[in-house]
Amino acid sequence: MPVIEHNEIKFTEKEASIFREISVAAAGLGMECFLIGGFVRDKLLERPTKDADIVCLGDGIVLANAVADRFVPRPAVAFFKNFGTAQIRVAGLEIEFVGARKESYRSDSRKPEVEAGTIGDDQDRRDFTINALAVSLNATDYGTLIDPFHGLEDLGKGLLQTPLDPLQTFSDDPLRMMRGIRFATQLNFTLSPATFEAIRKDAPRIKIVSQERITDELNKIILSPRPSIGFDLLYKSGLLAIIFPQMVDLAGAEYIDGMGHKDNFYHTLQVLDNISRHTGDLWLRWAAILHDIGKPPTKRFEEDHGWTFHGHEVVGGRMVPKIFAMLKLPQHEKMRFVRKLVELHLRPISLTKESITDSAIRRLLFDAGEDLEALMTLCEADITSKNSQKVRRYLENYEMVRARLKEVEEKDRIRNWQPPVTGEMIMEKFGLKPCRAVGDLKNAIREAILDGEIENSHEAAWAFMMKKAEAMNLVAAK
């Protein structure tokens, strides 16, 4: 994070040109206008940004059209009359226009009652001081930073606090609590004690926010460089227990007769951070979050073995669709990908034994298919021991597994396997319609190939099918 020592904002040549055109268009309408919020913040932090918000003392839709008129070709203006906002896209920059406003809220809704206001009113309603920074685009003081809440100072300190009383700020719009934790995670900033305490007290208010908005913020936290920062804050604030209780169930270590298990919540956060160093794939990161989600319901203490979590990968896999539905995450192939990785995440470690058969290797290749590399990435991220020798030994074991997988795949071509004899071929050969016998033959061929009983080839599979069909009293069609 750069040290903020001054208020100079370095616009690119294109940005400066666009903002000058906005300034001229606003002056032509007799309006004052200001660049405000995240664009200003990110420019001061020297972070890349492609979205700019313009607040004007007047009609934002009228200003957007006047600005669009100044460019050739004229950009399309998308406007939302009910909200008084409009958007244009110029030279890769998404620009939103809105009239300055002040807001008041009812206790049962995060939708405010809005009326026209001043630039000061608009800054008052911002969520954090670092997002209340504004830059004048007016001829009289063009480029002047307007910072009534010392947001520039907070940027330099890496501090998040609200412009007004945080309890009121979060009560008015509870999503700001999630946004605060998201900013703390993305920017590696600290929430001020008063701000965090207000989140803790106002946490139950999150229930009035739509699940889609909550999940959007959660996904942004997950896609941050170190997602554990956000999840730790969500947990300690009490928000996580409300929005994702199954994850909170992972927390804590229990002891019986001096024997305890690790805290699976913080283990999961470490796995999430580990995998985040190697992938920006949201769904692979979700697999890291959910890989041990089945441990709480399977936890048992056995006198001879201590704490066990038998079958937690199977139980966890069954939990994935329910959690995705609860969080309004997609129920299509992304969910199935996460479920597959949760169900398979223990398999590779079992292949590190010297006596493991090629059949077991084939079955993992078959079950993982095109997601094998993602599975191995998850398994390597799952190594969280503080003992460096143990970590090195585990990683070496996984390298051995990778070598075995490559060797068997080159020999047997099981990965992304397509049946050498299809159901259509079986039905045509024996004059069958879709029925159980067709499925039984297909499954028998697959199992014979995976067990190494026959080669993965059409000829070997066909010969095996004919022999199996004879035992099933199937007669070839003429």
C-alpha positions as CSV (number, residue, x, y, z in Angstrom):
1,M,0.0,0.0,0.0
2,P,1.6,3.4,-1.0
3,V,2.1,6.0,1.6
4,I,-0.4,8.9,1.1
5,E,1.7,12.0,1.6
6,H,-0.3,14.5,-0.6
7,N,-3.6,15.0,-2.3
8,E,-2.3,14.9,-5.9
9,I,-4.3,12.5,-8.1
10,K,-2.5,11.2,-11.2
11,F,-5.0,10.8,-14.0
12,T,-4.0,9.2,-17.2
13,E,-4.1,11.4,-20.3
14,K,-7.4,9.7,-21.4
15,E,-8.9,10.1,-18.0
16,A,-7.9,13.8,-17.7
17,S,-9.4,14.4,-21.2
18,I,-12.7,12.7,-20.2
19,F,-13.0,14.7,-17.0
20,R,-12.4,18.0,-18.8
21,E,-15.3,17.2,-21.2
22,I,-17.5,16.4,-18.2
23,S,-16.5,19.7,-16.6
24,V,-17.3,21.6,-19.8
25,A,-20.7,19.8,-20.2
26,A,-21.7,20.6,-16.6
27,A,-20.7,24.2,-17.0
28,G,-22.9,24.5,-20.1
29,L,-25.8,23.3,-18.0
30,G,-25.0,25.6,-15.1
31,M,-24.3,22.6,-12.9
32,E,-21.6,21.9,-10.4
33,C,-20.1,18.4,-10.5
34,F,-17.6,16.3,-8.6
35,L,-15.7,13.0,-9.1
36,I,-16.3,11.0,-5.9
37,G,-15.8,7.7,-4.1
38,G,-13.9,4.6,-5.2
39,F,-12.2,6.1,-8.2
40,V,-10.7,8.8,-6.1
41,R,-9.7,6.3,-3.4
42,D,-8.1,3.9,-5.8
43,K,-6.2,6.6,-7.7
44,L,-4.7,7.8,-4.4
45,L,-3.8,4.2,-3.6
46,E,-2.4,3.7,-7.1
47,R,-4.8,0.8,-7.7
48,P,-6.2,0.1,-11.1
49,T,-9.8,1.2,-11.5
50,K,-12.2,1.4,-14.5
51,D,-15.3,2.9,-12.8
52,A,-15.9,6.5,-12.0
53,D,-18.8,8.1,-10.2
54,I,-19.9,11.7,-10.9
55,V,-22.1,13.6,-8.5
56,C,-23.8,16.7,-9.8
57,L,-26.0,19.4,-8.3
58,G,-28.8,18.7,-10.6
59,D,-30.2,16.0,-12.9
60,G,-27.6,13.2,-13.4
61,I,-29.4,11.8,-16.5
62,V,-29.4,15.2,-18.2
63,L,-25.7,15.6,-17.5
64,A,-24.9,12.1,-18.8
65,N,-26.6,13.0,-22.1
66,A,-24.8,16.3,-22.4
67,V,-21.5,14.5,-21.8
68,A,-22.3,11.8,-24.3
69,D,-23.0,14.5,-26.9
70,R,-19.4,15.7,-26.7
71,F,-17.9,12.4,-27.9
72,V,-17.7,10.9,-31.4
73,P,-19.0,8.3,-31.8
74,R,-21.6,9.2,-29.2
75,P,-21.7,6.6,-26.4
76,A,-25.0,5.0,-25.5
77,V,-26.6,6.3,-22.3
78,A,-28.2,3.8,-20.0
79,F,-30.4,5.5,-17.6
80,F,-32.6,4.5,-14.6
81,K,-35.2,7.1,-14.1
82,N,-36.5,5.7,-10.8
83,F,-33.0,6.1,-9.3
84,G,-32.0,9.3,-11.2
85,T,-28.8,7.6,-12.4
86,A,-27.2,7.2,-15.9
87,Q,-24.2,5.4,-17.2
88,I,-21.9,5.8,-20.2
89,R,-18.8,4.0,-21.3
90,V,-15.9,6.1,-22.8
91,A,-12.4,4.8,-23.7
92,G,-12.9,1.8,-21.4
93,L,-14.0,3.9,-18.4
94,E,-17.5,3.2,-17.0
95,I,-18.9,6.5,-15.7
96,E,-22.0,6.8,-13.6
97,F,-23.8,10.1,-13.1
98,V,-26.2,10.9,-10.2
99,G,-27.6,14.0,-8.6
100,A,-26.3,14.9,-5.1
101,R,-28.7,13.7,-2.5
102,K,-29.4,13.2,1.1
103,E,-31.1,10.2,2.5
104,S,-33.3,9.0,5.4
105,Y,-34.1,5.4,6.3
106,R,-36.9,3.4,7.9
107,S,-35.9,0.7,10.3
108,D,-37.4,-2.2,8.3
109,S,-35.7,-1.3,4.9
110,R,-32.4,-0.4,3.4
111,K,-34.1,1.5,0.7
112,P,-33.8,5.2,1.6
113,E,-36.2,8.1,1.1
114,V,-34.1,10.5,-1.1
115,E,-34.2,14.2,-1.8
116,A,-31.9,16.6,-3.6
117,G,-28.9,17.7,-1.6
118,T,-25.5,19.4,-1.6
119,I,-22.1,17.8,-2.2
120,G,-21.7,17.8,1.6
121,D,-25.0,15.9,2.0
122,D,-23.8,13.4,-0.5
123,Q,-20.5,12.9,1.3
124,D,-22.4,12.5,4.7
125,R,-24.3,9.5,3.3
126,R,-21.1,7.6,2.2
127,D,-20.2,4.4,3.9
128,F,-16.5,5.1,4.9
129,T,-14.3,8.2,5.0
130,I,-12.0,6.9,2.3
131,N,-15.1,6.6,0.0
132,A,-16.3,10.1,0.8
133,L,-13.3,11.8,-0.9
134,A,-14.4,14.0,-3.8
135,V,-12.5,16.0,-6.5
136,S,-14.1,19.2,-7.9
137,L,-14.6,19.3,-11.7
138,N,-15.7,22.9,-11.6
139,A,-13.8,25.7,-13.4
140,T,-13.3,27.8,-10.2
141,D,-11.5,25.1,-8.2
142,Y,-10.9,22.2,-10.8
143,G,-8.9,19.3,-9.3
144,T,-9.4,20.4,-5.6
145,L,-9.7,17.5,-3.2
146,I,-12.8,17.9,-0.9
147,D,-12.2,15.8,2.2
148,P,-14.5,16.8,5.1
149,F,-13.9,13.6,7.1
150,H,-10.1,13.3,6.8
151,G,-10.4,10.3,4.5
152,L,-6.9,11.1,3.1
153,E,-5.4,10.7,6.5
154,D,-7.3,7.4,7.0
155,L,-6.0,6.2,3.6
156,G,-2.4,6.9,4.9
157,K,-3.1,5.0,8.1
158,G,-4.9,2.1,6.4
159,L,-8.0,2.8,8.5
160,L,-11.7,2.2,7.9
161,Q,-14.2,4.3,9.7
162,T,-17.5,5.8,8.9
163,P,-18.1,9.6,8.2
164,L,-20.9,9.7,10.8
165,D,-21.9,7.6,13.8
166,P,-21.1,4.0,12.7
167,L,-24.2,2.6,14.5
168,Q,-26.4,4.9,12.5
169,T,-24.5,4.3,9.3
170,F,-24.8,0.5,9.5
171,S,-28.4,0.5,10.8
172,D,-29.4,2.7,7.8
173,D,-27.8,0.3,5.3
174,P,-26.6,-3.0,6.9
175,L,-24.9,-4.0,3.7
176,R,-22.2,-1.5,4.6
177,M,-21.1,-3.9,7.3
178,M,-20.2,-6.5,4.6
179,R,-18.7,-3.8,2.5
180,G,-16.5,-2.6,5.3
181,I,-15.2,-6.1,5.9
182,R,-14.7,-6.5,2.1
183,F,-12.6,-3.3,2.0
184,A,-10.6,-4.4,5.0
185,T,-9.8,-7.7,3.1
186,Q,-9.1,-6.2,-0.3
187,L,-7.0,-3.3,0.9
188,N,-5.5,-5.0,3.9
189,F,-6.9,-2.1,6.0
190,T,-8.0,-2.1,9.7
191,L,-11.5,-1.4,10.9
192,S,-11.4,1.2,13.6
193,P,-12.4,-0.2,17.1
194,A,-15.6,1.9,17.1
195,T,-16.5,0.8,13.5
196,F,-15.9,-2.9,14.3
197,E,-17.9,-2.7,17.5
198,A,-20.8,-1.1,15.6
199,I,-20.7,-4.0,13.1
200,R,-20.8,-6.4,16.0
201,K,-23.8,-4.7,17.6
202,D,-25.7,-4.1,14.3
203,A,-25.0,-7.6,12.9
204,P,-28.6,-8.9,13.2
205,R,-29.7,-6.0,10.9
206,I,-28.0,-7.9,8.0
207,K,-31.2,-10.0,7.8
208,I,-33.0,-7.3,5.9
209,V,-30.5,-7.4,3.1
210,S,-31.2,-9.6,0.1
211,Q,-29.2,-12.8,-0.1
212,E,-27.9,-11.9,-3.6
213,R,-26.3,-8.7,-2.3
214,I,-24.8,-10.5,0.7
215,T,-23.4,-13.3,-1.5
216,D,-21.9,-10.8,-3.9
217,E,-19.9,-9.2,-1.1
218,L,-18.9,-12.6,0.2
219,N,-17.6,-13.6,-3.2
220,K,-15.6,-10.4,-3.4
221,I,-14.0,-11.3,-0.1
222,I,-13.3,-14.8,-1.3
223,L,-11.6,-13.3,-4.4
224,S,-9.3,-11.1,-2.3
225,P,-5.6,-11.8,-2.0
226,R,-6.0,-13.1,1.6
227,P,-9.6,-14.1,2.1
228,S,-9.0,-15.3,5.6
229,I,-8.9,-11.6,6.8
230,G,-12.5,-11.2,5.8
231,F,-13.7,-14.5,7.2
232,D,-12.0,-13.9,10.5
233,L,-13.7,-10.5,10.7
234,L,-17.1,-12.0,9.7
235,Y,-16.7,-14.6,12.4
236,K,-15.6,-12.3,15.2
237,S,-18.3,-9.8,14.4
238,G,-21.1,-12.3,14.5
239,L,-22.1,-11.8,10.8
240,L,-20.9,-15.2,9.7
241,A,-23.1,-17.0,12.2
242,I,-26.1,-15.3,10.5
243,I,-25.1,-15.6,6.9
244,F,-23.2,-18.9,6.8
245,P,-23.8,-20.8,10.1
246,Q,-22.4,-24.1,8.7
247,M,-19.0,-22.5,8.5
248,V,-19.2,-21.3,12.1
249,D,-19.9,-24.9,13.1
250,L,-16.3,-25.7,12.1
251,A,-14.9,-23.4,14.8
252,G,-13.4,-24.5,18.1
253,A,-11.3,-27.5,19.3
254,E,-12.8,-30.0,21.7
255,Y,-10.8,-32.1,24.2
256,I,-11.6,-35.4,25.9
257,D,-9.1,-37.3,28.0
258,G,-6.4,-34.8,26.9
259,M,-7.0,-35.6,23.2
260,G,-8.2,-32.8,21.0
261,H,-8.7,-32.0,17.3
262,K,-7.6,-29.0,15.4
263,D,-9.8,-26.0,15.0
264,N,-11.3,-26.8,11.6
265,F,-12.5,-23.2,11.0
266,Y,-9.0,-21.7,11.1
267,H,-7.6,-24.7,9.3
268,T,-10.1,-24.0,6.5
269,L,-9.0,-20.3,6.4
270,Q,-5.4,-21.4,6.0
271,V,-6.4,-23.8,3.2
272,L,-8.3,-20.9,1.5
273,D,-5.3,-18.6,1.8
274,N,-3.0,-21.4,0.5
275,I,-5.1,-22.1,-2.6
276,S,-5.6,-18.3,-3.2
277,R,-1.8,-18.0,-3.8
278,H,-2.2,-20.4,-6.8
279,T,-5.6,-19.6,-8.3
280,G,-8.1,-16.8,-8.9
281,D,-10.8,-19.3,-9.7
282,L,-13.8,-18.4,-7.4
283,W,-15.2,-22.0,-7.5
284,L,-11.9,-23.7,-6.6
285,R,-11.7,-21.2,-3.7
286,W,-15.2,-22.3,-2.7
287,A,-14.1,-25.9,-2.8
288,A,-11.4,-25.0,-0.3
289,I,-14.0,-23.3,1.9
290,L,-16.3,-26.4,1.9
291,H,-13.8,-29.2,1.8
292,D,-14.2,-30.0,5.5
293,I,-17.8,-28.7,5.9
294,G,-19.0,-32.2,6.7
295,K,-16.7,-32.6,9.7
296,P,-19.1,-31.2,12.4
297,P,-21.9,-33.6,11.7
298,T,-19.5,-36.6,11.5
299,K,-17.4,-35.7,14.5
300,R,-17.0,-38.7,17.0
301,F,-14.7,-39.5,19.8
302,E,-13.6,-43.1,19.8
303,E,-11.6,-44.4,22.7
304,D,-9.1,-46.4,20.5
305,H,-8.7,-43.7,17.8
306,G,-9.5,-40.3,19.4
307,W,-11.5,-37.8,17.3
308,T,-12.7,-39.1,14.0
309,F,-14.6,-37.6,11.1
310,H,-15.4,-40.7,9.1
311,G,-17.2,-40.1,5.8
312,H,-17.0,-36.3,6.2
313,E,-16.2,-36.0,2.5
314,V,-19.4,-37.8,1.5
315,V,-21.5,-35.8,4.0
316,G,-19.8,-32.6,2.9
317,G,-20.6,-33.4,-0.7
318,R,-24.3,-33.8,0.2
319,M,-24.2,-30.4,2.0
320,V,-22.8,-28.5,-1.0
321,P,-26.1,-28.2,-3.0
322,K,-28.0,-27.0,0.1
323,I,-25.4,-24.4,1.0
324,F,-25.3,-23.2,-2.6
325,A,-29.1,-22.9,-2.6
326,M,-29.1,-21.1,0.8
327,L,-26.5,-18.6,-0.5
328,K,-28.2,-18.2,-3.9
329,L,-25.1,-19.5,-5.6
330,P,-25.5,-21.2,-9.0
331,Q,-26.9,-24.7,-9.0
332,H,-25.4,-25.7,-12.4
333,E,-21.9,-27.1,-13.2
334,K,-20.1,-24.7,-10.8
335,M,-21.9,-26.4,-7.9
336,R,-21.2,-29.8,-9.3
337,F,-17.5,-29.0,-9.6
338,V,-17.3,-27.9,-6.0
339,R,-19.2,-31.0,-4.8
340,K,-17.0,-33.3,-6.8
341,L,-13.8,-31.8,-5.2
342,V,-15.3,-31.9,-1.7
343,E,-16.1,-35.6,-2.3
344,L,-12.7,-36.5,-3.8
345,H,-10.4,-34.4,-1.6
346,L,-9.2,-37.4,0.5
347,R,-8.6,-39.7,-2.4
348,P,-5.1,-38.5,-3.6
349,I,-3.5,-38.9,-0.1
350,S,-4.7,-42.5,0.0
351,L,-2.7,-43.1,-3.2
352,T,0.6,-42.3,-1.6
353,K,1.0,-45.8,-0.2
354,E,3.5,-48.0,-2.0
355,S,1.1,-50.9,-2.4
356,I,-1.5,-48.9,-4.2
357,T,-2.8,-50.6,-7.4
358,D,-3.1,-49.2,-10.9
359,S,-6.8,-49.8,-10.5
360,A,-7.1,-47.2,-7.7
361,I,-5.1,-44.8,-9.9
362,R,-7.5,-45.4,-12.8
363,R,-10.5,-44.8,-10.7
364,L,-9.3,-41.4,-9.5
365,L,-8.4,-40.5,-13.1
366,F,-12.0,-41.6,-14.1
367,D,-13.8,-39.9,-11.2
368,A,-11.8,-36.6,-11.3
369,G,-11.7,-36.4,-15.1
370,E,-10.9,-32.8,-16.4
371,D,-10.9,-31.5,-12.8
372,L,-7.9,-33.6,-11.7
373,E,-5.5,-30.7,-11.6
374,A,-7.9,-28.6,-9.6
375,L,-8.3,-31.5,-7.2
376,M,-4.5,-31.8,-6.8
377,T,-4.2,-28.0,-6.2
378,L,-6.8,-28.3,-3.4
379,C,-5.1,-31.3,-1.8
380,E,-1.7,-29.5,-1.8
381,A,-3.4,-26.4,-0.2
382,D,-4.8,-28.7,2.5
383,I,-1.4,-29.1,4.0
384,T,-1.4,-26.7,6.9
385,S,1.2,-28.2,9.3
386,K,3.6,-25.8,11.0
387,N,6.2,-28.6,10.8
388,S,8.3,-27.8,7.6
389,Q,9.6,-31.3,7.4
390,K,6.1,-32.8,7.4
391,V,5.0,-30.3,4.8
392,R,7.9,-31.2,2.6
393,R,7.1,-34.9,3.0
394,Y,3.4,-34.4,2.1
395,L,4.3,-32.4,-1.0
396,E,6.8,-35.1,-2.1
397,N,4.0,-37.7,-1.6
398,Y,1.8,-35.6,-3.9
399,E,4.5,-35.4,-6.5
400,M,4.7,-39.2,-6.4
401,V,0.9,-39.3,-6.9
402,R,1.2,-36.9,-9.9
403,A,3.8,-39.1,-11.4
404,R,1.7,-42.3,-11.0
405,L,-1.3,-40.5,-12.4
406,K,0.6,-39.4,-15.5
407,E,2.1,-42.9,-16.0
408,V,-1.2,-44.7,-15.8
409,E,-3.0,-42.1,-17.9
410,E,-0.4,-42.3,-20.7
411,K,-0.8,-46.1,-20.7
412,D,-4.6,-46.5,-20.3
413,R,-6.0,-43.1,-21.4
414,I,-8.7,-43.0,-18.6
415,R,-8.8,-39.3,-17.9
416,N,-11.8,-37.6,-19.7
417,W,-12.8,-41.2,-20.6
418,Q,-15.3,-41.9,-23.3
419,P,-16.8,-45.4,-23.3
420,P,-15.3,-47.4,-26.2
421,V,-18.7,-49.1,-26.6
422,T,-21.7,-46.7,-26.3
423,G,-25.2,-47.4,-25.2
424,E,-26.4,-46.8,-28.8
425,M,-24.0,-49.5,-30.1
426,I,-25.3,-52.0,-27.5
427,M,-28.9,-51.3,-28.4
428,E,-28.2,-51.6,-32.1
429,K,-26.3,-54.9,-31.6
430,F,-28.9,-56.6,-29.5
431,G,-32.1,-54.9,-30.8
432,L,-32.8,-53.3,-27.5
433,K,-34.6,-50.1,-26.4
434,P,-33.2,-48.1,-23.4
435,C,-33.4,-50.6,-20.5
436,R,-31.5,-51.9,-17.5
437,A,-29.6,-54.5,-19.5
438,V,-28.0,-51.7,-21.6
439,G,-26.8,-49.9,-18.4
440,D,-25.6,-53.2,-16.9
441,L,-23.4,-53.9,-20.0
442,K,-22.0,-50.3,-20.1
443,N,-21.2,-50.5,-16.3
444,A,-19.6,-53.9,-16.7
445,I,-17.3,-52.6,-19.5
446,R,-16.3,-49.6,-17.5
447,E,-15.5,-51.6,-14.4
448,A,-13.5,-54.1,-16.4
449,I,-11.4,-51.3,-17.9
450,L,-10.9,-49.6,-14.5
451,D,-9.9,-52.9,-12.9
452,G,-7.4,-53.5,-15.6
453,E,-9.2,-56.7,-16.7
454,I,-9.3,-55.4,-20.3
455,E,-7.6,-52.7,-22.3
456,N,-9.3,-49.4,-22.9
457,S,-10.0,-50.0,-26.6
458,H,-13.0,-50.7,-28.8
459,E,-11.9,-54.2,-29.7
460,A,-11.2,-55.4,-26.2
461,A,-14.5,-53.8,-24.9
462,W,-16.5,-55.3,-27.8
463,A,-15.2,-58.8,-27.1
464,F,-15.9,-58.4,-23.4
465,M,-19.4,-57.1,-24.1
466,M,-20.2,-60.1,-26.3
467,K,-19.0,-62.6,-23.6
468,K,-21.0,-60.7,-20.9
469,A,-24.1,-60.5,-23.1
470,E,-24.0,-64.3,-23.6
471,A,-23.9,-64.8,-19.9
472,M,-27.0,-62.4,-19.6
473,N,-28.8,-64.5,-22.4
474,L,-28.9,-61.5,-24.7
475,V,-29.1,-62.5,-28.4
476,A,-27.6,-60.3,-31.1
477,A,-30.0,-58.8,-33.6
478,K,-30.0,-60.0,-37.2
